[in-house]
Amino acid sequence: MRLVQFTTDDHPVLINPDYVVSVRKGMKDTAIVTVAQTYVVKEAVDLAVRLLGAEELARDITPSLAPPAPPKSIDL
C-alpha cells in the first residue's frame, strides 16, 4: 500500500492512490475525491495527479448541459 501526503488547512493528510476517484480544480484549492470522502488540498492539480501516479493528465472537455447565456444588449 502506497500513501501520498498532501497539505490541507488543518493538518497533512495521507491518501491511498488506489481509492482516488477524481481530482478537481477549485477556485484556490484542489479537491481530491476518494471513495470515502472529499479532501481539499493546497497542491496544484498537475502536481496532485503526478503524486498520485498518473502518467497523463486527462482533461474533461465535455460541454455542460446548462444553456448558453443570452447575448447582452447594449444601449447606445
C-alpha angles and dihedrals in degrees: 000000000000121000125196121204119224130179122239133177093267108030142333115284129206116218128189107223091213091070099046113118101180145343117220133186117232131188095278106351140042123248117215111196116203130177089263105040147329121270123199109211134181098230120102118257094249092051093045095054092046091051089049090056105258114151094194130031110231112203122202108229096168110135115243121251093237113109116250117263115263115252115269117247117227119205114211 
